């Protein structure tokens, strides 16, 4: 295991992976905030004792949930592919470029989704992150000798 920690790219990967995972986790708090402020309950028992039945959906809650789902669909592959990419021994400059593009793209995507900003803002944020992950995957496949 000491080999992983000797890799000069690993601490940077660990940092950026942790940042995007924490951002994804923070989205659950944003969802909870919107649910509470809009009085939208996901389960009937959540609204019990509060009077009349409450709506089970609201556009602002659904928007945050879709943003969170998009994070899950993109952050998990980034973390897995990024770890494999780090193990191939990329140059520090190339690795930082990939990690920073992905991280910045995910934050931009979230801002574009939640405000919302006009399209193609959100799409560009999504595509930048996707291309960074695909580029790392291509690098892994290109470096693999089997």
C-alpha positions in Angstrom: 0.0 0.0 0.0 3.0 2.3 0.4 3.3 2.5 -3.4 0.0 4.4 -3.6 1.2 7.0 -1.2 4.5 7.3 -3.0 2.6 8.3 -6.1 2.9 12.1 -6.4 -0.5 12.4 -8.1 -2.4 10.5 -5.4 -2.7 13.3 -2.8 -4.1 15.6 -5.5 -6.6 12.9 -6.7 -7.6 12.3 -3.0 -8.2 16.0 -2.5 -10.3 16.6 -5.7 -12.2 13.3 -5.3 -13.0 14.2 -1.7 -14.2 17.7 -2.7 -16.7 16.4 -5.4 -17.9 13.6 -3.1 -18.5 16.1 -0.3 -20.3 18.4 -2.8 -22.5 15.4 -3.8 -23.2 14.7 -0.1 -24.1 18.3 0.5 -26.8 18.1 -2.1 -28.8 15.9 0.2 -28.9 18.7 2.7 -30.0 21.1 -0.1 -32.8 18.6 -0.9 -33.8 18.4 2.8 -33.9 22.2 3.0 -36.2 22.5 -0.1 -38.4 19.7 1.3 -38.8 21.5 4.6 -39.3 25.0 3.3 -41.8 23.8 0.7 -43.4 21.3 3.1 -43.0 18.5 0.7 -42.8 15.1 2.3 -41.6 12.0 0.5 -43.5 9.5 2.7 -47.0 9.9 4.1 -45.8 9.2 7.7 -43.4 12.2 7.4 -46.4 14.5 7.3 -48.5 12.7 10.0 -49.6 15.0 12.8 -49.1 18.1 10.6 -52.7 18.4 9.5 -53.9 18.0 6.0 -52.0 15.8 3.6 -49.0 17.7 2.0 -47.9 17.6 -1.6 -45.4 14.9 -2.4 -43.6 16.9 -5.0 -42.6 20.4 -5.8 -40.6 21.7 -8.8 -37.8 23.1 -6.7 -37.4 19.9 -4.8 -37.4 17.9 -8.0 -34.8 20.2 -9.6 -32.4 19.7 -6.7 -33.0 15.9 -6.8 -32.3 15.8 -10.5 -29.1 17.8 -9.9 -28.1 15.4 -7.1 -28.8 12.4 -9.4 -26.6 13.9 -12.1 -23.9 14.2 -9.5 -24.2 10.6 -8.6 -24.1 9.6 -12.2 -20.9 11.5 -12.8 -18.9 11.7 -9.5 -18.9 7.9 -9.0 -17.3 7.2 -12.4 -14.9 10.0 -11.9 -13.7 8.6 -8.5 -13.3 5.1 -9.9 -11.7 6.1 -13.2 -9.6 8.7 -11.5 -8.2 6.2 -9.1 -7.2 3.9 -11.9 -5.8 6.8 -13.9 -3.7 7.8 -10.9 -2.4 4.3 -10.7 -1.1 4.5 -14.3 1.4 7.2 -13.2 0.3 10.2 -15.3 2.2 13.4 -15.3 1.2 15.7 -12.4 0.3 18.5 -14.8 -2.0 16.2 -16.9 -3.6 14.8 -13.8 -4.2 18.2 -12.2 -5.8 19.4 -15.5 -8.2 16.5 -15.5 -9.0 16.7 -11.8 -9.5 20.5 -11.9 -11.6 20.5 -15.0 -13.9 17.8 -13.6 -14.2 19.5 -10.2 -14.9 23.0 -11.7 -17.3 21.5 -14.2 -19.4 19.8 -11.5 -19.6 23.0 -9.4 -20.5 25.0 -12.5 -23.1 22.4 -13.5 -24.7 22.6 -10.0 -24.9 26.4 -10.1 -26.3 26.3 -13.7 -28.9 23.7 -12.6 -30.0 25.3 -9.4 -30.2 29.0 -10.4 -31.2 28.0 -13.3 -28.9 29.5 -15.9 -30.1 29.4 -19.6 -29.0 26.5 -21.7 -26.4 25.5 -23.0 -24.8 26.4 -19.6 -25.7 23.2 -17.8 -24.9 21.1 -20.8 -21.4 22.7 -21.2 -20.7 22.0 -17.5 -21.8 18.4 -17.9 -19.8 17.9 -21.1 -16.6 19.4 -19.6 -16.8 16.9 -16.7 -17.7 14.0 -18.9 -14.8 14.7 -21.3 -12.3 14.9 -18.4 -13.5 11.5 -17.2 -13.5 10.0 -20.7 -10.0 11.4 -21.3 -8.7 9.7 -18.2 -10.4 6.4 -19.2 -8.8 6.7 -22.7 -5.4 7.3 -21.1 -5.9 4.2 -18.9 -6.9 2.0 -21.9 -4.0 3.4 -23.9 -1.5 2.7 -21.1 -2.7 -0.8 -20.4 -0.6 -3.6 -22.0 -2.5 -6.9 -21.9 
